Amino acid sequence: MKKSLLFTAMFMASGLAVATVPITGNVESKCVITTDTAGIYGNPVANLLSTKVTDGGAAPIIRYDIITPNTYKAVITTPVDFSDSPELNDTLAWDGDITTSEVSDASMSAFDTNKRVYNNMTEIDLTVSGTAWFKAESSVSYGYDKAFPAGNYSSVVVAECVAL
């Protein structure tokens, strides 16, 4: 301890100036997400809302531009609740599915084959540079053959690029 105090005293007596200099940086993602098509719920029967074309809906399409392959995974979550709706007093049964709808490179066909699905979340390793479009289908049924109340219904698909 005496040596430490002596060194500090000598250092201060020498008249040397000390400064701490910060180093900062900004990392920009090498994966870009864009909403290509917003989704629309169709209401083919009283107790069902669906984004399927056959049900009068339109599935949202999410575009991923993959600049650096093998460094990110797509994590896409389909809805399990409404972000806006009339008051609902019965159970909701949600279903969702993520599929690759278009690709800029044929080897991206492996995205559907190698995806991991659990609960309402799909993970896809982005292993190829280029652009991939993912379709996020969503459907929800209300009660047991119970009609949805009139009103506006909204839900959200969450799309992320997660660094590996």
Phi, psi and omega in degrees: 000324180296322179295321179297315179294319179297315179299315180299316180296317179294319180298316181291325181287336182288344178083012179287142176266147180236139177220148170253132184241117180285152173238126180234164178200159179234124179256124176258139181298142175263025178220124185242133180247133179225138173283117179272316181220128175284151181272158178223131175275129168267160182229072187292329176224161190303329185255016184227134167242134185210145176269001180291139179302321181294343177258010179087009181255186175216124180284141175293146177241128182246129181260130175246121172260114186258106184274317180239111182288161176063021178237350181222158168235146173276132174237112184241126183245124177274157186295150171228012178196159175274141172276338176206134178191163170296169178296129180241131183241023177224176184285152176243134176247109185264148174217146179207159180207137177248126177227152175282122184259335180200150180218157177265351181221129185301331181289351176286354177299339178292344180303315179290321182295320188260008181290154177244130183238129172212136186051238180252022184242137177238131176246135180226120176289126182269086190264357184227136176290147178135205182236135177229140178249129180245132178266131181245096179276146180216140173214154180213134175247153188245124176054203174254099183053038180258135182286138172296138174294151178298146178147185180265137180236132178225145172217173187228134168263131180255125179241130182226153166252119181248125180295138178277000000 
